[in-house]
Amino acid sequence: MAAMFATPPPVVLVFAPLDPTGAMYLPADAISCAALGCHALSIVTATHIQDTTHTEQITLGSPDLIHDQMRCLLEDIQVKSIKAGPIYSIDSASVLAQVAADYSHLPLVLHLQSIPDESIVNNDADVDEITDAILQLVLPQTDIVIADQTLLNQWQADGLLSDQTNPISSLLDAGTDWVFCSLPGNKQSGVLHQLHNQDGLQQQWSSPAQADRLQDTEGLLSTAISSYLAHGASMPEACAAAIYHTDQAATRSFQAGMGNRIIHQGFKNS
């Protein structure tokens, strides 16, 4: 029998912590990439001790190991996009920024999230210093930032973003090309997603509000955007497709433990 060789799928490099429940980050991102026709490479930046209800402890990965593993993979495999986040340390932000600068042709998708305090992650820097490192080091290398409007408002209130402008404008001024922002909604209005660049609001979409609390729709959106970019979609096309995929996958959520329902990361659109 003649040997059969599959066409190589687009490759996404995932730079993220390891969630042992499989609800978020690695390995959930790897499953999502596979469902969207991509192959995921994994850079484990930290390891969680957690269940579906809460996170007890986070152990940071060695920055030297993170750097060496990232370089090793990028020099060996033809990566099409990089999905990063959340970021928990200045060292991780620095490594990502350094490597991304050397591979600036690759779309970098950054998922911004709140940073755990010292009671959960043993870090040499405080939350404000880590956030500032992300804004100063990583954003200039980033193609698109995915963030929740509530988080951005909090960062602005804490003085981490300028109070003279809209927080989305602050992210764009920091160097990212695009900002994808989700605004809280209700059962009547749903969730509003907006895509901004330096020319202002480019597109917006709405998603139905989910009846059940879910673990991490933003993370799936970030991974789906990375996957569609790896397939060659434009930024607006990637965002629109990612929203549709996430909305469909969210309807297939399941209850695995006592915490929020988990999105079916392996869901494939027919």
N, C-alpha and C positions, 0 to 999 in steps of 0.2 A: 504494500500500500504506500502511495506517495505521501511524504510528510506534508502536513498542513501547517501553514504559518499564518497566524493572525496579524492583521494590520495593527501596528502599535497604537495604542490609545494616547491621547494627549496626556502629558504628565503635569501634575500639580504638586508643588513642594509645600507641605503643611508645617508651619513653624508654630507649635502650640503645646500647652501642657497636656498631660495624660489624665483623663477622667476615667476611673476604673468602672463606673456604672455604664459607660458607653452612651450616655445621654448627650454629652457635649464634647467639644474639642476632639482630641485623639482618644479613642479610635472612631468616634462618630463621624469626623470629617473624612476619614478614609472610606467609610461605608458610603457616605454621600457622594464622594467623587466617583466611586465605582458605579453607583446607580445612575450617574450622569455621563457615563461613558469615558471616564478618565481613570488614570492610575495615580495613586497618591504616594508620595515619599514623605517620611515622617522625621521631623526634628523635634525631639521631646525636650521642651524647655524647662519643665517642672513636672512633679508627680503629686497628684492629690491623694489624700486619705479622706474618703467621703462615702456617703450613701446618697439616696435620692432626696433626702431631706436637708442635709447641710454638709458643709466641708469642715473637717476637723483640723487638717494640717496640710500644708503645701511645702514640699521640699524642692528647692531650686536646683536645676541642673548646672553642672560646671560650665562656665562661659568658654573655656578652652575646648571642652568636648563638643559643645554646641557649635562653635566656630568650625572646628575640624570636620565634624560630620556634615555640616552644610556645604563646606568647600568640596569635600570628597564627592558628595552626590552631584553637585552642580558641574564638576569637572568630568563626571562620568556619563551623566544622563541628560538628554535634551529636555529640559524643563520648559513648560509653556507659560506658567504663571506661579506666583507665590502667594499663599494665604497665610497671614500672620495674626496672632492674637488669641487670647489676651496676653499682655506682656506684664510680668510681675517685678522686673528688676532693671536697674540701669545697665547692668552688664548685658542682659538679653537685648535691650534696646540698642546698645552700642554695637553688638555683634550683627544684628539684623541690618542696621544702617550701613555698616562697613561693607557687608557682602552685597546688599542690594545696590549700593553705589557702583560696585564692579559689574553688576548684571542689570544695569539700568534699562536694558531693552525688554526685560521681563515685567509684565504687569504685577505690581505689588498691591494686594488687597489687605487692608489693615482693619481688624475688628477691635474697636475701642470698647473697653469695659472698665468698671470701677475696679480699683486695686485693693486686694484684701489687706487688712491692717496687720500689725506686728504680732497679734495674738494667734494668727493663722499661718503666716509665712515669715520665716526668719530672714530678715533683710537688713542690710547695712544702711539703707537709705529709707527716709520716710515716704509716705504716699505722694506728697507734693513734689518731692525731688524726682521720683520715678516718673510721674506724669509729665513733669517738665522735660525730662530726658526723652520721653516718647515724642513730645511736641517738637523739641528742638532737633533731635537726631533722626527720628524715623519719618516724620511727616514730609520732609523735603524729598524723600525717596519714594513716597507713596503715590500710587495712581488713583486709588479710591479709598476713602475712609467710610466704614459703616459704623454708625453710632445712633444711640437713642437720644431723642430730644431732651428727655428728663436728665440724663447723665450730663449732657452739654450744659444745660441750665445750671446744674449743681456745680460743675467746674467753673462756670462763670461767676457764680455766687461766691465760690471759694477763692476767687482771684487767679485761678489757673488760666483762664481765658480772659481776654480784654473785655471790660464792661462798657467800652465805647462802641462796640459793634455787635451785630448778631453773632452768636457763637459759631455758626456755620461759616460766616465770613472770616472768623479768627482762624479756623482750621485751614481755609483756603489761603489765607495770608501766610500761614506757617509753611506752606509749600505743596500740599496735596493738590492734585488736579481736579478731583471730584469728591463730593461728599454725598453719601446716601444716608438719609436721616428718616427715622420712623417716629411719627407723632402718636401719642396715646389716643386711643379712641374708645368708643362704647359700642353697645350692641346695635344702636341705630346708625351711627356714622361709620363704624368700622375703623380700621387703622389706616392712616394716611402715610404713604411713602413718598419722599421727595428726593430728586436728584439735582444737585447744584454743581455748577462750576464757576469760573471767574466771571462769566457773563450772566450769572444769576440762576434762577430756577429754570431748569431745562425740561423736566417732565415730572409728573406725579401720578401715582396709582393708589388705589384703595384695596384693602384686603378685608374680608369679613372678620369681625371679632370672634375669637374662639370661645365657645361656651365653657371649656375647661382650661385651667391654668396649665401651661406647657413649660417644659424645661428651658428651651433655648431656640426660639425662632430666628433671632438675629444671627446666631452662629451658623445655622443652616443657610440663611440668606447669603452670608459672607462666602461660605464654601461653594454655594451654587453659582454665585457671581464669578468666583475664581475659575470654576469649571467651564462655564460658558465662554469666559475670556480665553481660556486655554484652547477651546474649539475655534477661536477666531472671531467671535462676535464683537460688535462695537460695544462701548460702555452702556448706552441706553438699551440696546438689545439684550445684553447680558443681565441687566437689572430687571427688565420686564420678564424675561424667561425665569429668572431666579424667584421672583415673586410668585409667579404662577406655580412653579414646582413646589415652593415652600407651602403655599396655601393648600395644595393637593395633599402633600405629605402630612400636614398638620391634621387633616381629617382622618388620618390613619394612626393617630396616636394611641398609646396603650399604657395601662397602669402596671408598672413593674414592681414598685415598692410603695412606701407610705408617702412619698413626696409627690411633686407635680408629675403629670403624665409625660411620657417620653415620645417624641416625634419618631415616626417610622423612617429612620434615615435611609433604609434600603429601598424605599418606595420608588418605582419607576413609572413615569407617565406613559400611558399607552399611545 
